[in-house]
């Protein structure tokens, strides 16, 4: 039976996207992003974590201690959701919270040594996911893709 005639279509036939959509880079970015996020989320879930936990750790590592409210704004996380993420990370010893001596209403969040070690492990997991996803590309193509994505991402807020 011909591959397009019906029942004997192969494993990928059920996921074949319409060519008019495959012609849209935004569609391909969406599907690729969904696959990447799902794979990374699965790895994080194996450790009882979500992507927001990693984002908080990364922001604290990259930008230093933050007022909890400012951290939520930086990451575009609702304040009540941020409070939950910070609480979970604090319970695990990955961040510490202190009151700002200048304004006792503000809670300042800082990364601990355990938090840095956790972030290093999560980053290694993320890099493995990235390597799996980008396996069809050689090193030069990966670098070019990354540079282009950085350029596109950088321009998102400008429009």
Secondary structure, 3 states (H helix, E strand, C coil): CCCCCCCCCCCCHHHCCCHHHHCCHHHHHHHHHHHHHHHHHHHHHCCCCCHHHHHHHHHHHHHCCEEHHHHHHHHCCCHHHHHHHHHHHHHCCCEEEEEECCEEEEEEEEECHHHHHHHHHHHHHHHHHHHHHCCCCCHHHHHHHHHHHHHHHHHHCCC
